[in-house]
Amino acid sequence: MIHEKTPANAYDIVIVGGGIVGAATLYQLQQRYPDRSMLLVEKEAELADHQTGNNSGVIHSGLYYPPGSLKAKNCVEGRRALVRFAQEHKVPHDVCGKVVVAVESSEMPMLEKIHGIGQQNEIEGLERIDGDQLREIEPHCKGVGALWVPCTGIIDYRSATRKMVELALGLQPKSAMRLGEEVTSFERTGDDTRVRTNQSPDGFLAKHVVVCGGLQADRLARKDGVPLKERVVGFRGDYYELTEQAKHKVKNLIYPVPNPDFPFLGVHFTRMTDGEIECGPNAVFTFKREGYGKTDFDLKDTMEALGYGGTWKLFFNNMAFGINEYRRAFSKRLFLKTLQRMIPDLTMDDLRPGRSGVRALLLSQDGDTRDDFRISYTDRNIHVLNAPSPAATAALAIGEHIADLAEERFSF
């Protein structure tokens, strides 16, 4: 149980953002600097209320990411750290493994490429298997070949986030958390930064600030004077769930061979920590950055996204794929057809509507998705500008990286 403390006026470090990246950053910084006071500020009434709490719940292996990239390094290191953390602190999780399935022979070259990347990233236990071996693992799954990735797992990311914050605040009595406070400005005051919020107009003085703003990362960066040409654009992902009579058709995690031209992994099957089986997500442009309904709309978010050239470049570069995603978003039958590529005996009665999540993409002006993790700085503050999947898996490694940066750049 996390109890909010009455905040002081001044802290050594203020961390903005109560998703798992912000929580892991607080946790790693507080462990590195146990004598320093820290404040976590989150605009929602609960921690992990956006990307963290609405993602697929998967502990990613590090299979897909370019060797040497921050994504690859932090995902592999972060996965191992996250599993250790979950084991030590009794966070619900299960390292159950997953299969990546080539349904047709035309997908085998991409599967082999992913296999090679996984080997370079030193993914433990990674194995190429044939169709018969695939059916031993997932009896209802159809494929000509697959990768078996035993170190992939599932976790309750909301619980992990709360536990990280609880442990961090327990290390230093002067550290605190404020929920339901949205940061409105950053102002320089001598050697400090005054962080103002909608609930605390006088704000909190901080020697240094770390911003882990997720879907609001670009807006918060600009408020702090970070020169940023890119813009965050949100993409909603919808899920279906398998009904009780269909749950036996999926044992653990089943992924397709991803489309290399699109920055998402494709519709997949995930057994969650509560025993539910989720199918999804798709990926469609959302007219509200933090909107989870199909008709959610925010004028400011929409105008900013559609008034940005990079958004239109992304649309035009992926026109056919995007149209198919939208059609599938409003058609259960089309969604089912996609799922039946891997599990042919699924029926309409096997699916019921599930939840939705929103993913933040940092888009360049030419429509390129800034797919690697990206961190920027002012003279005294740190901004996590881009933390796409697998950021939740990698959160403890990202937090440790930020602690290293703080050691280099911060002066107390």
FINU-584697 format. One record per residue (C-alpha): x, y negated, z; residue in one letter. Coordinates in pm, 1 decimal. Last residue first. Example, Ala and Ser with C-alpha at 12.3 -4.5 7.8 and 13.67 -1.06 7.14 Angstrom:
<rs>
<r east="1367.0" north="106.0" up="714.0" rest="s"/>
<r east="1230.0" north="450.0" up="780.0" rest="a"/>
</rs>
This chain:
<rs>
<r east="2355.1" north="-1838.6" up="-580.0" rest="f"/>
<r east="2505.7" north="-1836.0" up="-927.4" rest="s"/>
<r east="2339.1" north="-1634.3" up="-1201.0" rest="f"/>
<r east="2503.0" north="-1547.9" up="-1533.7" rest="r"/>
<r east="2720.5" north="-1237.9" up="-1495.1" rest="e"/>
<r east="2548.6" north="-1076.4" up="-1196.9" rest="e"/>
<r east="2213.6" north="-1174.0" up="-1345.1" rest="a"/>
<r east="2307.8" north="-1000.8" up="-1669.7" rest="l"/>
<r east="2388.7" north="-682.9" up="-1477.1" rest="d"/>
<r east="2054.9" north="-710.1" up="-1292.7" rest="a"/>
<r east="1886.3" north="-753.9" up="-1631.6" rest="i"/>
<r east="2050.3" north="-432.8" up="-1753.4" rest="h"/>
<r east="1932.8" north="-256.5" up="-1436.0" rest="e"/>
<r east="1578.4" north="-374.8" up="-1500.7" rest="g"/>
<r east="1599.0" north="-256.0" up="-1861.2" rest="i"/>
<r east="1721.9" north="83.2" up="-1735.9" rest="a"/>
<r east="1435.2" north="99.0" up="-1485.5" rest="l"/>
<r east="1186.5" north="-0.7" up="-1755.4" rest="a"/>
<r east="1299.8" north="243.1" up="-2026.3" rest="a"/>
<r east="990.6" north="462.9" up="-2015.6" rest="t"/>
<r east="768.5" north="154.2" up="-1998.3" rest="a"/>
<r east="973.6" north="-15.6" up="-2271.2" rest="a"/>
<r east="933.5" north="275.1" up="-2515.9" rest="p"/>
<r east="748.2" north="99.2" up="-2678.2" rest="s"/>
<r east="796.8" north="-271.4" up="-2737.2" rest="p"/>
<r east="986.5" north="-501.1" up="-2498.4" rest="a"/>
<r east="1045.6" north="-826.4" up="-2681.9" rest="n"/>
<r east="1112.9" north="-1165.3" up="-2529.6" rest="l"/>
<r east="1251.7" north="-1061.6" up="-2192.0" rest="v"/>
<r east="1349.0" north="-1410.3" up="-2074.6" rest="h"/>
<r east="1636.4" north="-1491.8" up="-1838.4" rest="i"/>
<r east="1686.4" north="-1822.5" up="-1653.9" rest="n"/>
<r east="1975.8" north="-2051.2" up="-1555.8" rest="r"/>
<r east="2128.2" north="-2199.1" up="-1870.9" rest="d"/>
<r east="1843.1" north="-2061.0" up="-2080.7" rest="t"/>
<r east="1850.3" north="-1701.9" up="-2184.5" rest="y"/>
<r east="1721.6" north="-1442.7" up="-2429.4" rest="s"/>
<r east="1645.7" north="-1069.9" up="-2413.0" rest="i"/>
<r east="1536.8" north="-855.6" up="-2705.9" rest="r"/>
<r east="1445.8" north="-488.8" up="-2714.7" rest="f"/>
<r east="1451.7" north="-354.1" up="-3068.9" rest="d"/>
<r east="1162.7" north="-358.8" up="-3315.3" rest="d"/>
<r east="1157.7" north="-722.1" up="-3410.9" rest="r"/>
<r east="872.7" north="-654.0" up="-3648.8" rest="t"/>
<r east="946.1" north="-809.6" up="-3985.8" rest="d"/>
<r east="677.1" north="-1033.7" up="-4129.7" rest="g"/>
<r east="915.4" north="-1283.4" up="-4292.2" rest="d"/>
<r east="858.2" north="-1537.9" up="-4014.1" rest="q"/>
<r east="961.9" north="-1282.3" up="-3754.3" rest="s"/>
<r east="703.9" north="-1089.8" up="-3554.7" rest="l"/>
<r east="732.7" north="-994.0" up="-3187.8" rest="l"/>
<r east="475.7" north="-717.7" up="-3156.9" rest="l"/>
<r east="272.4" north="-685.4" up="-2836.8" rest="a"/>
<r east="64.1" north="-371.7" up="-2799.0" rest="r"/>
<r east="-298.9" north="-369.1" up="-2685.5" rest="v"/>
<r east="-476.4" north="-72.7" up="-2526.3" rest="g"/>
<r east="-812.4" north="94.5" up="-2571.5" rest="s"/>
<r east="-1021.9" north="343.4" up="-2376.8" rest="r"/>
<r east="-1207.8" north="655.4" up="-2480.6" rest="g"/>
<r east="-1495.8" north="741.6" up="-2711.6" rest="p"/>
<r east="-1596.9" north="1111.9" up="-2708.4" rest="r"/>
<r east="-1459.2" north="1383.2" up="-2932.1" rest="l"/>
<r east="-1517.7" north="1760.9" up="-2946.3" rest="d"/>
<r east="-1868.4" north="1718.6" up="-3086.0" rest="d"/>
<r east="-1723.8" north="1575.8" up="-3406.5" rest="m"/>
<r east="-1524.4" north="1895.7" up="-3454.0" rest="t"/>
<r east="-1162.0" north="2004.7" up="-3400.0" rest="l"/>
<r east="-1072.4" north="2332.4" up="-3572.6" rest="d"/>
<r east="-803.9" north="2181.6" up="-3797.6" rest="p"/>
<r east="-569.3" north="2065.4" up="-3519.7" rest="i"/>
<r east="-277.3" north="1887.0" up="-3687.0" rest="m"/>
<r east="-445.7" north="1743.3" up="-3997.2" rest="r"/>
<r east="-772.4" north="1759.9" up="-3802.3" rest="q"/>
<r east="-673.0" north="1451.2" up="-3602.6" rest="l"/>
<r east="-675.2" north="1235.4" up="-3914.8" rest="t"/>
<r east="-1014.7" north="1371.1" up="-4017.5" rest="k"/>
<r east="-1147.6" north="1303.8" up="-3668.3" rest="l"/>
<r east="-1056.3" north="935.9" up="-3695.4" rest="f"/>
<r east="-1232.2" north="924.1" up="-4032.3" rest="l"/>
<r east="-1546.1" north="1079.2" up="-3878.7" rest="r"/>
<r east="-1534.6" north="847.3" up="-3577.3" rest="k"/>
<r east="-1549.0" north="550.9" up="-3812.3" rest="s"/>
<r east="-1502.2" north="192.1" up="-3690.7" rest="f"/>
<r east="-1133.2" north="205.5" up="-3598.4" rest="a"/>
<r east="-1069.8" north="449.1" up="-3884.9" rest="r"/>
<r east="-1170.8" north="190.3" up="-4141.2" rest="r"/>
<r east="-944.8" north="-63.7" up="-3970.9" rest="y"/>
<r east="-646.5" north="174.0" up="-3975.3" rest="e"/>
<r east="-708.1" north="259.6" up="-4341.2" rest="n"/>
<r east="-708.8" north="-108.9" up="-4431.2" rest="i"/>
<r east="-381.3" north="-160.5" up="-4243.1" rest="g"/>
<r east="-207.2" north="128.3" up="-4420.2" rest="f"/>
<r east="-313.2" north="0.4" up="-4761.5" rest="a"/>
<r east="-204.0" north="-357.6" up="-4687.9" rest="m"/>
<r east="125.7" north="-291.1" up="-4511.6" rest="n"/>
<r east="352.0" north="-554.1" up="-4670.2" rest="n"/>
<r east="56.7" north="-788.3" up="-4721.9" rest="f"/>
<r east="-49.9" north="-770.4" up="-4357.2" rest="f"/>
<r east="304.8" north="-810.2" up="-4224.7" rest="l"/>
<r east="358.9" north="-1112.0" up="-4451.0" rest="k"/>
<r east="28.2" north="-1253.9" up="-4329.3" rest="w"/>
<r east="137.3" north="-1228.0" up="-3965.8" rest="t"/>
<r east="478.0" north="-1378.2" up="-4044.1" rest="g"/>
<r east="315.7" north="-1685.9" up="-4194.3" rest="g"/>
<r east="160.2" north="-1791.4" up="-3865.3" rest="y"/>
<r east="-179.2" north="-1961.1" up="-3873.6" rest="g"/>
<r east="-349.3" north="-1623.3" up="-3845.7" rest="l"/>
<r east="-176.4" north="-1546.8" up="-3515.6" rest="a"/>
<r east="-204.8" north="-1892.6" up="-3359.4" rest="e"/>
<r east="-562.5" north="-1939.7" up="-3477.1" rest="m"/>
<r east="-667.0" north="-1598.9" up="-3346.5" rest="t"/>
<r east="-506.2" north="-1642.5" up="-3004.7" rest="d"/>
<r east="-654.4" north="-1990.2" up="-2962.5" rest="k"/>
<r east="-1002.7" north="-1880.9" up="-3077.1" rest="l"/>
<r east="-1022.7" north="-1573.1" up="-2855.9" rest="d"/>
<r east="-1226.9" north="-1277.0" up="-2976.0" rest="f"/>
<r east="-1321.9" north="-932.2" up="-2846.8" rest="d"/>
<r east="-1534.0" north="-739.4" up="-3100.2" rest="t"/>
<r east="-1347.7" north="-406.3" up="-3089.4" rest="k"/>
<r east="-1298.7" north="-434.4" up="-2713.9" rest="g"/>
<r east="-957.3" north="-438.2" up="-2546.6" rest="y"/>
<r east="-874.2" north="-806.1" up="-2575.2" rest="g"/>
<r east="-549.7" north="-930.0" up="-2421.0" rest="e"/>
<r east="-407.7" north="-1089.3" up="-2732.3" rest="r"/>
<r east="-753.5" north="-1162.1" up="-2871.0" rest="k"/>
<r east="-836.5" north="-1128.8" up="-3241.6" rest="f"/>
<r east="-666.3" north="-789.9" up="-3247.1" rest="t"/>
<r east="-484.5" north="-648.8" up="-3549.4" rest="f"/>
<r east="-536.5" north="-275.7" up="-3572.9" rest="v"/>
<r east="-321.6" north="21.4" up="-3469.7" rest="a"/>
<r east="-470.8" north="367.7" up="-3413.1" rest="n"/>
<r east="-412.9" north="535.8" up="-3081.2" rest="p"/>
<r east="-491.6" north="814.0" up="-3056.3" rest="g"/>
<r east="-632.6" north="1130.9" up="-2903.2" rest="c"/>
<r east="-646.5" north="1156.0" up="-2524.6" rest="e"/>
<r east="-674.5" north="1479.2" up="-2324.8" rest="i"/>
<r east="-785.8" north="1433.8" up="-1962.7" rest="e"/>
<r east="-603.8" north="1628.0" up="-1692.2" rest="g"/>
<r east="-547.6" north="1336.0" up="-1453.0" rest="d"/>
<r east="-178.0" north="1316.1" up="-1548.8" rest="t"/>
<r east="-275.0" north="1272.6" up="-1914.1" rest="m"/>
<r east="-252.1" north="1535.2" up="-2187.9" rest="r"/>
<r east="-165.1" north="1343.9" up="-2501.7" rest="t"/>
<r east="-264.7" north="1407.1" up="-2863.6" rest="f"/>
<r east="-129.3" north="1185.1" up="-3142.0" rest="h"/>
<r east="-229.0" north="913.5" up="-3388.7" rest="v"/>
<r east="78.9" north="756.5" up="-3545.7" rest="g"/>
<r east="419.7" north="660.1" up="-3408.9" rest="l"/>
<r east="391.3" north="285.0" up="-3468.9" rest="f"/>
<r east="616.5" north="34.2" up="-3649.3" rest="p"/>
<r east="503.6" north="126.5" up="-4005.4" rest="f"/>
<r east="724.2" north="213.0" up="-4302.7" rest="d"/>
<r east="876.2" north="526.9" up="-4150.1" rest="p"/>
<r east="531.6" north="689.8" up="-4116.5" rest="n"/>
<r east="569.5" north="911.7" up="-3812.2" rest="p"/>
<r east="587.1" north="1294.5" up="-3818.4" rest="v"/>
<r east="279.9" north="1375.0" up="-3614.2" rest="p"/>
<r east="274.9" north="1407.9" up="-3235.4" rest="y"/>
<r east="132.2" north="1679.2" up="-3006.9" rest="i"/>
<r east="166.1" north="1654.1" up="-2627.8" rest="l"/>
<r east="47.5" north="1912.6" up="-2370.5" rest="n"/>
<r east="-179.9" north="2215.7" up="-2405.3" rest="k"/>
<r east="-431.0" north="2091.8" up="-2663.6" rest="v"/>
<r east="-719.9" north="2309.9" up="-2789.1" rest="k"/>
<r east="-818.3" north="2404.6" up="-2431.9" rest="h"/>
<r east="-960.2" north="2053.8" up="-2385.9" rest="k"/>
<r east="-1240.1" north="2117.7" up="-2636.8" rest="a"/>
<r east="-1524.7" north="2233.8" up="-2409.0" rest="q"/>
<r east="-1452.6" north="1952.3" up="-2162.3" rest="e"/>
<r east="-1470.7" north="1680.9" up="-2427.3" rest="t"/>
<r east="-1153.1" north="1555.1" up="-2591.2" rest="l"/>
<r east="-1094.1" north="1183.4" up="-2549.5" rest="e"/>
<r east="-1085.8" north="916.5" up="-2818.6" rest="y"/>
<r east="-840.5" north="631.2" up="-2817.0" rest="y"/>
<r east="-821.8" north="284.2" up="-2967.7" rest="d"/>
<r east="-502.3" north="82.4" up="-3021.5" rest="g"/>
<r east="-514.6" north="-295.6" up="-3044.1" rest="r"/>
<r east="-235.6" north="-491.9" up="-3209.7" rest="f"/>
<r east="-125.6" north="-825.2" up="-3062.7" rest="g"/>
<r east="97.5" north="-1081.7" up="-3231.9" rest="v"/>
<r east="393.3" north="-1238.2" up="-3050.3" rest="v"/>
<r east="562.7" north="-1515.5" up="-3246.2" rest="r"/>
<r east="914.0" north="-1561.5" up="-3382.7" rest="e"/>
<r east="1088.1" north="-1898.0" up="-3419.7" rest="k"/>
<r east="1198.3" north="-1925.6" up="-3057.0" rest="l"/>
<r east="1407.1" north="-2203.2" up="-2905.9" rest="p"/>
<r east="1371.8" north="-2130.9" up="-2531.3" rest="v"/>
<r east="1255.7" north="-2450.8" up="-2358.0" rest="g"/>
<r east="1091.1" north="-2293.1" up="-2054.1" rest="d"/>
<r east="738.4" north="-2345.3" up="-2186.8" rest="k"/>
<r east="861.3" north="-2193.6" up="-2512.6" rest="r"/>
<r east="962.8" north="-1876.8" up="-2331.6" rest="a"/>
<r east="625.8" north="-1852.8" up="-2156.3" rest="l"/>
<r east="443.7" north="-1873.9" up="-2487.9" rest="r"/>
<r east="670.0" north="-1613.3" up="-2649.5" rest="d"/>
<r east="635.1" north="-1365.0" up="-2362.9" rest="a"/>
<r east="255.2" north="-1381.9" up="-2332.3" rest="q"/>
<r east="186.0" north="-1025.1" up="-2451.5" rest="l"/>
<r east="466.9" north="-899.0" up="-2229.2" rest="g"/>
<r east="571.9" north="-1178.8" up="-1993.8" rest="g"/>
<r east="883.7" north="-1042.0" up="-1828.5" rest="c"/>
<r east="1030.2" north="-1377.7" up="-1724.5" rest="v"/>
<r east="1333.0" north="-1387.8" up="-1493.6" rest="v"/>
<r east="1377.8" north="-1715.0" up="-1304.0" rest="v"/>
<r east="1679.0" north="-1853.4" up="-1119.1" rest="h"/>
<r east="1742.2" north="-2087.7" up="-826.1" rest="k"/>
<r east="1369.7" north="-2088.7" up="-779.1" rest="a"/>
<r east="1133.7" north="-2349.1" up="-640.1" rest="l"/>
<r east="771.3" north="-2244.4" up="-622.5" rest="f"/>
<r east="480.8" north="-2447.6" up="-752.9" rest="g"/>
<r east="318.9" north="-2767.0" up="-635.0" rest="d"/>
<r east="19.4" north="-2672.7" up="-848.8" rest="p"/>
<r east="-13.0" north="-2335.8" up="-672.2" rest="s"/>
<r east="-326.2" north="-2163.3" up="-804.3" rest="q"/>
<r east="-283.2" north="-2246.0" up="-1173.8" rest="n"/>
<r east="89.2" north="-2188.2" up="-1142.1" rest="t"/>
<r east="401.7" north="-2405.1" up="-1130.3" rest="r"/>
<r east="753.9" north="-2262.7" up="-1138.6" rest="v"/>
<r east="999.0" north="-2531.1" up="-1027.2" rest="r"/>
<r east="1345.9" north="-2448.5" up="-1156.2" rest="t"/>
<r east="1646.2" north="-2530.3" up="-939.3" rest="d"/>
<r east="1979.7" north="-2709.5" up="-969.2" rest="d"/>
<r east="1817.2" north="-3052.1" up="-975.3" rest="g"/>
<r east="1449.5" north="-2995.4" up="-1037.8" rest="t"/>
<r east="1393.0" north="-2849.7" up="-1384.6" rest="r"/>
<r east="1028.6" north="-2779.1" up="-1458.4" rest="e"/>
<r east="867.6" north="-2453.6" up="-1572.1" rest="f"/>
<r east="497.4" north="-2467.8" up="-1650.1" rest="s"/>
<r east="154.5" north="-2304.9" up="-1625.2" rest="t"/>
<r east="233.1" north="-1969.4" up="-1466.4" rest="v"/>
<r east="-86.8" north="-1776.9" up="-1398.2" rest="e"/>
<r east="-157.8" north="-1675.1" up="-1040.4" rest="e"/>
<r east="-399.0" north="-1388.0" up="-970.3" rest="g"/>
<r east="-138.9" north="-1188.3" up="-779.7" rest="l"/>
<r east="145.7" north="-1338.8" up="-578.4" rest="r"/>
<r east="421.9" north="-1113.0" up="-447.0" rest="m"/>
<r east="676.0" north="-1172.1" up="-171.5" rest="a"/>
<r east="1041.2" north="-1156.6" up="-66.7" rest="s"/>
<r east="1134.4" north="-1302.5" up="271.9" rest="k"/>
<r east="1104.9" north="-964.6" up="445.9" rest="p"/>
<r east="1364.2" north="-808.5" up="211.2" rest="q"/>
<r east="1389.4" north="-437.3" up="132.5" rest="l"/>
<r east="1020.3" north="-355.3" up="173.8" rest="g"/>
<r east="931.9" north="-592.1" up="-107.3" rest="l"/>
<r east="1138.9" north="-378.6" up="-344.8" rest="a"/>
<r east="983.5" north="-50.4" up="-232.6" rest="l"/>
<r east="627.4" north="-178.4" up="-273.9" rest="e"/>
<r east="707.2" north="-333.1" up="-611.0" rest="v"/>
<r east="854.0" north="-9.1" up="-746.7" rest="m"/>
<r east="562.7" north="191.5" up="-601.1" rest="k"/>
<r east="301.6" north="-30.8" up="-765.2" rest="r"/>
<r east="467.3" north="6.4" up="-1105.4" rest="t"/>
<r east="498.4" north="384.9" up="-1076.6" rest="a"/>
<r east="133.1" north="413.4" up="-976.5" rest="s"/>
<r east="23.7" north="209.0" up="-1278.2" rest="r"/>
<r east="255.3" north="412.6" up="-1501.0" rest="y"/>
<r east="91.8" north="745.8" up="-1412.2" rest="d"/>
<r east="333.9" north="977.5" up="-1587.3" rest="i"/>
<r east="363.9" north="1215.6" up="-1883.2" rest="i"/>
<r east="664.1" north="1402.2" up="-2020.1" rest="g"/>
<r east="924.9" north="1440.4" up="-2291.8" rest="t"/>
<r east="1229.2" north="1648.1" up="-2190.7" rest="c"/>
<r east="1114.7" north="1961.5" up="-2377.0" rest="p"/>
<r east="1122.3" north="1810.1" up="-2728.0" rest="v"/>
<r east="1025.9" north="2088.7" up="-2970.5" rest="w"/>
<r east="1054.3" north="1967.5" up="-3328.6" rest="l"/>
<r east="816.5" north="2104.0" up="-3586.1" rest="a"/>
<r east="767.7" north="2313.6" up="-3896.7" rest="g"/>
<r east="500.5" north="2417.1" up="-4145.3" rest="v"/>
<r east="226.0" north="2290.0" up="-3919.2" rest="g"/>
<r east="-114.3" north="2371.7" up="-3771.2" rest="k"/>
<r east="-190.2" north="2333.7" up="-3399.8" rest="c"/>
<r east="-448.8" north="2549.8" up="-3220.2" rest="h"/>
<r east="-194.3" north="2774.2" up="-3044.0" rest="p"/>
<r east="29.2" north="2487.2" up="-2920.5" rest="e"/>
<r east="353.2" north="2637.9" up="-2783.1" rest="i"/>
<r east="326.6" north="2981.1" up="-2947.8" rest="e"/>
<r east="169.2" north="2808.9" up="-3248.3" rest="r"/>
<r east="483.1" north="2598.5" up="-3295.7" rest="l"/>
<r east="701.1" north="2909.7" up="-3285.3" rest="q"/>
<r east="500.4" north="3053.3" up="-3574.2" rest="d"/>
<r east="520.3" north="2730.1" up="-3772.8" rest="g"/>
<r east="898.3" north="2700.4" up="-3739.8" rest="d"/>
<r east="1105.0" north="2537.6" up="-3466.0" rest="i"/>
<r east="1384.6" north="2278.7" up="-3460.1" rest="r"/>
<r east="1506.1" north="2225.5" up="-3103.2" rest="e"/>
<r east="1586.7" north="1935.5" up="-2870.2" rest="l"/>
<r east="1694.4" north="2071.3" up="-2530.1" rest="g"/>
<r east="1833.3" north="1741.7" up="-2401.4" rest="e"/>
<r east="1820.0" north="1440.8" up="-2633.0" rest="i"/>
<r east="2179.5" north="1337.4" up="-2700.3" rest="e"/>
<r east="2095.1" north="1019.2" up="-2898.0" rest="n"/>
<r east="2293.1" north="1157.6" up="-3191.1" rest="q"/>
<r east="2093.9" north="1480.8" up="-3165.7" rest="q"/>
<r east="1767.7" north="1287.8" up="-3160.2" rest="g"/>
<r east="1870.3" north="1092.2" up="-3469.1" rest="i"/>
<r east="1948.0" north="1418.0" up="-3650.9" rest="g"/>
<r east="1613.1" north="1569.4" up="-3554.8" rest="h"/>
<r east="1439.0" north="1251.8" up="-3670.3" rest="i"/>
<r east="1606.1" north="1290.9" up="-4009.7" rest="k"/>
<r east="1505.9" north="1656.4" up="-4024.4" rest="e"/>
<r east="1144.4" north="1560.9" up="-3955.4" rest="l"/>
<r east="1165.4" north="1296.6" up="-4227.1" rest="m"/>
<r east="1291.4" north="1558.7" up="-4474.7" rest="p"/>
<r east="1017.6" north="1801.3" up="-4359.5" rest="m"/>
<r east="723.7" north="1570.3" up="-4425.1" rest="e"/>
<r east="681.3" north="1679.5" up="-4788.6" rest="s"/>
<r east="649.8" north="2038.9" up="-4662.0" rest="s"/>
<r east="315.3" north="1949.7" up="-4505.3" rest="e"/>
<r east="190.6" north="1937.2" up="-4145.2" rest="v"/>
<r east="528.8" north="1842.8" up="-4000.3" rest="a"/>
<r east="467.1" north="1838.6" up="-3625.4" rest="v"/>
<r east="650.6" north="1663.3" up="-3343.9" rest="v"/>
<r east="601.8" north="1886.5" up="-3038.3" rest="v"/>
<r east="602.6" north="1769.2" up="-2679.3" rest="k"/>
<r east="748.1" north="1862.5" up="-2341.1" rest="g"/>
<r east="580.1" north="1903.9" up="-2000.7" rest="c"/>
<r east="788.1" north="1680.3" up="-1775.0" rest="v"/>
<r east="492.1" north="1612.4" up="-1546.6" rest="d"/>
<r east="412.1" north="1297.7" up="-1351.5" rest="h"/>
<r east="220.2" north="1166.0" up="-1050.1" rest="p"/>
<r east="456.2" north="941.3" up="-847.5" rest="v"/>
<r east="585.6" north="1132.0" up="-544.6" rest="k"/>
<r east="862.8" north="885.4" up="-456.0" rest="h"/>
<r east="1168.2" north="1103.2" up="-517.2" rest="e"/>
<r east="1026.1" north="1293.4" up="-814.4" rest="q"/>
<r east="888.8" north="979.3" up="-978.5" rest="a"/>
<r east="1218.7" north="794.2" up="-931.5" rest="f"/>
<r east="1419.8" north="1085.3" up="-1071.8" rest="r"/>
<r east="1184.4" north="1101.0" up="-1370.7" rest="v"/>
<r east="1214.5" north="725.5" up="-1420.5" rest="l"/>
<r east="1595.8" north="733.0" up="-1402.1" rest="a"/>
<r east="1619.0" north="1007.4" up="-1665.0" rest="r"/>
<r east="1374.9" north="827.4" up="-1888.8" rest="r"/>
<r east="1552.6" north="494.0" up="-1838.6" rest="g"/>
<r east="1889.1" north="631.7" up="-1949.4" rest="e"/>
<r east="1741.7" north="783.3" up="-2265.8" rest="v"/>
<r east="1511.5" north="487.7" up="-2333.1" rest="c"/>
<r east="1772.6" north="225.8" up="-2246.5" rest="n"/>
<r east="2030.9" north="360.1" up="-2489.5" rest="k"/>
<r east="1788.6" north="428.2" up="-2774.1" rest="a"/>
<r east="1598.9" north="100.5" up="-2745.7" rest="k"/>
<r east="1915.1" north="-103.4" up="-2695.4" rest="l"/>
<r east="2033.8" north="37.1" up="-3027.0" rest="s"/>
<r east="2342.3" north="259.9" up="-3052.3" rest="g"/>
<r east="2161.6" north="540.3" up="-3230.7" rest="p"/>
<r east="1848.4" north="408.2" up="-3401.4" rest="p"/>
<r east="1536.4" north="511.7" up="-3206.9" rest="y"/>
<r east="1316.4" north="810.9" up="-3277.6" rest="y"/>
<r east="1396.7" north="1069.4" up="-3011.8" rest="l"/>
<r east="1446.3" north="857.3" up="-2702.0" rest="g"/>
<r east="1260.7" north="1111.3" up="-2484.5" rest="s"/>
<r east="946.1" north="913.4" up="-2415.9" rest="h"/>
<r east="767.4" north="943.6" up="-2081.3" rest="i"/>
<r east="410.6" north="918.6" up="-2209.7" rest="v"/>
<r east="122.8" north="741.6" up="-2034.3" rest="g"/>
<r east="-41.8" north="640.2" up="-2363.1" rest="s"/>
<r east="-48.7" north="270.4" up="-2277.2" rest="n"/>
<r east="-324.8" north="85.4" up="-2094.0" rest="n"/>
<r east="-172.9" north="26.4" up="-1752.3" rest="g"/>
<r east="162.9" north="-90.5" up="-1878.5" rest="t"/>
<r east="29.0" north="-298.1" up="-2170.1" rest="q"/>
<r east="-223.0" north="-490.8" up="-1958.3" rest="h"/>
<r east="-317.8" north="-453.9" up="-1591.0" rest="d"/>
<r east="12.5" north="-323.7" up="-1455.5" rest="a"/>
<r east="-34.0" north="-505.1" up="-1122.1" rest="l"/>
<r east="-381.4" north="-614.0" up="-1021.4" rest="e"/>
<r east="-560.0" north="-950.0" up="-985.0" rest="a"/>
<r east="-401.7" north="-1075.3" up="-1307.6" rest="e"/>
<r east="-162.5" north="-1369.5" up="-1341.9" rest="k"/>
<r east="136.7" north="-1196.2" up="-1186.2" rest="e"/>
<r east="412.4" north="-1371.0" up="-987.7" rest="v"/>
<r east="689.4" north="-1168.8" up="-818.4" rest="l"/>
<r east="890.5" north="-1368.4" up="-564.2" rest="l"/>
<r east="1245.6" north="-1293.6" up="-454.6" rest="m"/>
<r east="1459.2" north="-1370.9" up="-150.8" rest="s"/>
<r east="1821.9" north="-1260.7" up="-163.7" rest="r"/>
<r east="1983.3" north="-1044.1" up="105.7" rest="d"/>
<r east="1913.0" north="-714.7" up="-74.9" rest="p"/>
<r east="2088.4" north="-832.8" up="-394.5" rest="y"/>
<r east="2144.9" north="-524.1" up="-612.9" rest="r"/>
<r east="1847.3" north="-342.5" up="-460.2" rest="q"/>
<r east="1634.4" north="-654.4" up="-494.8" rest="q"/>
<r east="1747.3" north="-696.3" up="-854.9" rest="l"/>
<r east="1666.6" north="-335.4" up="-944.6" rest="q"/>
<r east="1320.0" north="-338.6" up="-788.3" rest="y"/>
<r east="1230.1" north="-685.4" up="-916.8" rest="l"/>
<r east="1337.0" north="-583.9" up="-1267.7" rest="t"/>
<r east="1145.0" north="-257.2" up="-1238.1" rest="a"/>
<r east="830.8" north="-450.0" up="-1140.7" rest="a"/>
<r east="873.8" north="-699.8" up="-1424.9" rest="g"/>
<r east="926.0" north="-417.0" up="-1675.4" rest="v"/>
<r east="636.5" north="-220.2" up="-1521.2" rest="i"/>
<r east="388.9" north="-502.6" up="-1562.7" rest="g"/>
<r east="369.7" north="-774.0" up="-1299.9" rest="g"/>
<r east="507.6" north="-1067.4" up="-1495.3" rest="g"/>
<r east="713.0" north="-1366.4" up="-1380.0" rest="v"/>
<r east="1008.6" north="-1291.1" up="-1154.7" rest="i"/>
<r east="1119.1" north="-1573.8" up="-923.3" rest="v"/>
<r east="1475.0" north="-1550.4" up="-791.5" rest="i"/>
<r east="1649.6" north="-1721.6" up="-497.5" rest="d"/>
<r east="1321.1" north="-1834.7" up="-356.3" rest="y"/>
<r east="1164.5" north="-2159.8" up="-240.4" rest="a"/>
<r east="821.5" north="-2272.0" up="-124.9" rest="n"/>
<r east="746.7" north="-1971.7" up="92.0" rest="a"/>
<r east="479.6" north="-1726.4" up="-6.9" rest="p"/>
<r east="225.7" north="-1586.2" up="238.0" rest="t"/>
<r east="279.1" north="-1214.4" up="203.9" rest="k"/>
<r east="73.8" north="-984.3" up="-14.9" rest="e"/>
<r east="43.7" north="-633.4" up="125.8" rest="h"/>
<r east="137.5" north="-342.0" up="-99.1" rest="i"/>
<r east="0.0" north="0.0" up="0.0" rest="m"/>
</rs>
